[in-house]
Amino acid sequence: MTIPGQDGVDRELVDLERLAPWMDEQGLPAGDFDRVEVLAGGTQNILVRIERGGRAYVLRRPPRHLRKASNEVLRREARVLSALAGSDVPHPGLIAACPDEDVLGVVFYLMEPVDGFNPSQGLPGTYATDEAWRRAVAFDVIDGIAALGAVDHEAAGLGDFGRPEGFLERQVGRWMHELDTYGELKGYGGPRIPELDRVAGWLDDNRPLTWTPGVMHGDYHLANVLFDHDRPRLAAIVDWEMSTIGDPLVDLGWTVAMWPGEGAPIGPAAALNGVRGFPSPAELIARYAERSTRDLSAIDWYTVFACFKCGIILEGTYARACAGKADKGVGEVLHAITLALFAKAGTYL
């Protein structure tokens, strides 16, 4: 067996000589690797497209420089994708997973390639010219998380995938603690976020008292979906690294908080802010209400929480940039987004 393509892909990322026998053990088609290329799109984890034995795969593995939880995150991703097989949730089909680190030195899995594009950088073809397509696919984005929230996580084998008891009660303290840990990074002078304490206090004082646990994606916005090229349809929800069993309405709040439009903060869909014809946040919420029996009376809380949590996550990269552990320019941009998100949260209080 020959290993063409290894010269074009760093062996430290994917060692094809070690991958091939593992694939054989999974009963996958044998033969030469006909195509191997690193794909753009993953900001935390790495995607590699592989063709072997007449079949195409996308291999997903942790970043080159592992974080503490990188391998566990990939185990969890593979588990949730396996559990979603046969559901109404658009997702990449899981082919095989390697939950240990013996083969490539990291956890990884193989999934079906999705024939779709990420809309966060702009819209091609009919999406760009037809407002009806934009409205239709936007509502399909909402239908995707409504379907996810409707999954019976116990029946799907995800009963122990998270800790739903006290989930909402833990969130503000958990993310404020995360923000505090950034102070350990030399060069970061602490958070300079004017609305921080006000937003955190409001979230604690107005937290929903009742909610129904379910599967949540945890980072749902237009940078983490793929659209079908040929029709206005959500092809797949991707990047499941923050998925858990919690309150699925967090995904709706996240979508609303990150939705493009006039006056929207810089964010994952900033390139779409000037595009006309997308439904308004209110229309998105109404669509979810049509597809779900969940109580949406506290949707503002979920939207504010999304701004709060996402802002703190992005501030982490800024803190690492201050410490010389991340690109300084990227860190500055993400800090600006954090400030914009907290300012947006303040408008709901």
N, C-alpha and C positions, 0 to 999 in steps of 0.2 A: 504493500500500500504506500502510495506517495502522499506527501503532505504539501501540496501547492498552496500558496497563500500565506504560509507562516512568516515569510519574509515581510509581508505587508501588515501583519498584526503582531504586536509585541507578545513574545512568549510569556511574559509575566502577567499579561492580561488573560490570554487564552492559549494554553499549551495544547495544540491539536494532537500531538502524539499521545498525550494522556487522555484527552477528551474522546478520541476515537474508540478505544476499547470500552470506555464507560457507556458510550452510545450503543455499542454492540450489545452490551449486557442488558440494555433496556429494550432490546428487540427492535431497534430502529434500523432503517436501511443502511447497509454497509457500503463501502466504496471510498473513492477519493473525495476530498473536499473540493468542490467545483468553484466555490465563491466564499470568501471570508472578508468581511469589512466591518469596521466600527461605525455605528450609526450615530448621527447627531440626535439630540433630544433629551437625553438623560442628564440632569443637573447634578444628581447625587450618585446614582448608580450607572453602570456602563452597559450599553446594548451592542451586541455583535450579531450581524446577520450571517448565517451559515447555510450553505447548500451542500448536501451530501446524499448520494444515492438517489438522486432525483427528488429529494424533499427539501423544503426550505424551513429554516428555524430562526428564531431570534433568541440568542442567549443573553440572559440578564445576570449580572454579577455586581458585587459591591465596587466602590471606587478604588483606585490604585492605593490611596492612602486611607487605610481602614479607620473608621471611628469605632468607639467602644462597642456599639450595638449593630455594626454593619451586617455581620453574618446572621444575627437573629432577625433583623429586619427582612432579609431575603427569605429566611425560613417562613416567616409569617406571611409574606407576599404569596409564596408558593401555596401555602395552606389555604388562604382565602380564595385564590384563583381556582384551586381544586374544588373547593366547596361551592363555588358559583357555577360549576359545570351543569348545564341543563336548565339554568334559571333564565328569567327574562332580562337579566342585567347584561348589557353589551360589554364584553371583556375579552382580552386575548385568551385563547384556549391554552391551558397548561398541557404540555406534552410529557415532560418528565422533570423531576427535581432531584438535586443532589444535596441533601440537608447537612452532610458532613463536609469537612474541609480537606479530605484526603486526595481528591482527584486534582483540583486546580489550586488548592491552597486556600480556597474560599468557598462559601456556599454559592450555588448558582442554580438556575433552572432554564429549561427550554420551553418556549411558548410558540404558538402559531403566529406567523406574521399577519399583520392587519393591513389590508389595502385601504389606507386612509391617510389623511394629512392633519397636522396640528394647526388649528386656526389662529393661534395667538400671535403669529407674525404677519397675518394678512389673509385675505380670502381670494382664491383663484376662480377663474371661469364664471359660471352662472351664479355662484355665491356672491361674487362682487357686483353683478349686474341686476340680480332679481331679488327684490325685497321679500317676496313670498318665500323664497328659499331660506333667507336669513331668519325669518320668523319661525318657519317650520322646524329648522334644525335647533333653534334656541329652545323651543318647547320640547324637542326630543332630548335635549340636555337635561331638562327638568324631569322628564319621564324616566330617564336613566337612574337618577337618585331616588325617585319615588319607588321604582322597582327594587332598588337595592334595600331601601328601608322596609320593604314588604317581605323580604326574605326571612323565613323562619330559621333563625340562626341555630337554634337547638337541633332542629331536624337536619340542618345542613352540616352538623358535626362541629359547630363553632361555639358550643356552650361554654367552653373554657378559654375562648379566644381573647376575652377582655374581662374587666371587673366593672360591670354596670352598676353595682350597688354603690351609691354615693358618687357616681361619675360626675354629675354637674357640680356637686358640692366641692369636689376636689380641684376643679379646673383653675380657678383664680389663684389659689395658693400655690398650685403646682407650677404655673407659668411665672408667677412672681418669683418663686424660688429659682426657676431656671434663669431669669433675668439677673438675680443676685449672683449666680455662679459666674457670670461673665466678668465680675469684678476681680476674679482670680487671674485674668489675662492682663499681663503687664502692658501698659500703654493705653488701656481703656479706662477712661475717667469716670465711668458710671453712666447710667442712662440720662440723657438730656431730652426727655419726652414730656412736654408741658402738661398733657392731659392724662398722664399715667395714673396718678393716684385717684383722680376723679372718676376715670373710667373703671378702674378696679373696684372702687367703692360702690359705684352704681351697679356693677354686675353682681356683687355680693348681696346688695340690698334688694335686687329685683329678680333674682334667680327663679325660674319656674319651679313650682313645688311638686308637680306631677309630670311624668313623661314615660314613654314606652321604649324600652331598650331595643336595639336592633343593630344590624351591620352598618357601619359608617365608613366612608372612604377616608375622611379626615383632612383632605387637601383638594377639595373639589372646585375646579375653575377651568377656564378654557385652555389653559396650558397643559392640562392633564386629561384631555379628551382627544379623540381622533374623529374627523368627519369623513363620511363616504365621499368619494370623488364624483360619483355619477348621479347622486340624488341627495336631497336634503335630509340626511339621516345621521344619527350618532352611530359611528362604527364601533367604537370601543372606549371604555374608561380605562385609563392607564395610570401607572405610578401609584401602586397600592401600599407604599411603604408606611403610611400613617394610619392604615385601616385598623379597626378594632370593633369591639362591641361596646357601644355607647348610645348616645342620643342622635339618631339619624337627622334630626332637624339642624344639627350643626352643619351638615353638608348644604342644606338649603341656605342657611345664614351665610355660609362661606361663599356660595354662588352669588348671592345678592351683593355681598360686600365687595366682591371682585368684578362685578359685572361692568362691561364697558359702557360708556356714555358720556355725555357732556358733563364736565365737572368731576368725572371719575378720577380717583388718584392714579398715579403711575402704578402699574401693576402688571400681572402676567399677560393681560390682554390689552396693554396700552396702545398697541398698533391699531386696535379696533375702535378707539374712542371717538374717532371722527366718522365712523360708518353709520349711516342712517338705516333705520328699518328694524333694528332689534327690538324685541318687546321690552317694556319698562320693567323695573324690579317688581312693581305691583302686579303686572301681568304674569310674571314668573311665579310669584307667590300664589296667585289665583289658579294657575295651571297645576301647581303642586296640590292645592286643595282639591282639585277635581280628581287627582290620581291617588289620593291618600286619605285615610281617616284620622290622621294625626291632628291634634289641636294646634292651630297656628296663631293663637291669640298672643303669644309671646315672641313672635318672629323678630321683633326689634331686638330683643335680648340676644338672640342667636346671631344677628347681624353685628351687633356691637362686640360680642364675644369673638367673632371671626376676625374683626379688625384688631382686637386686643392680642389674640394668640398669634396671628400671622405677623403682626408687628414685632412681637417679642422674638419670634423665630428668626426674622430677618435681621434684627438687631444683633443676634448671635454672630452672624457673618461679619457685620460691621465691627464688633468687638474683636473678632479674630484678625480682621484686617488691621486694626489699631495695634495689635500685638505682632504684626508681621507674619501671620499665619494664613492670610487670605489676601487676594488682590485688593489693593487700596481703593482703586477706582470703583470696583464692584461694591466694596463695602460702603463707600460714600453714597452710591446710588440706592442701595438697600436701606440705608439709614434715612434717606429722604422719603422712601416709600413708607417706612415705619412712621415717620412724623405725619405723613398724609393719611395713613390709616387711622391713627389715633385722633387726628382732627376730624375725620369723617365720623368716627365713633362718637365724638363729642356732640355732633349735630343731632344725635338721637336721644340725648339725655334730657 
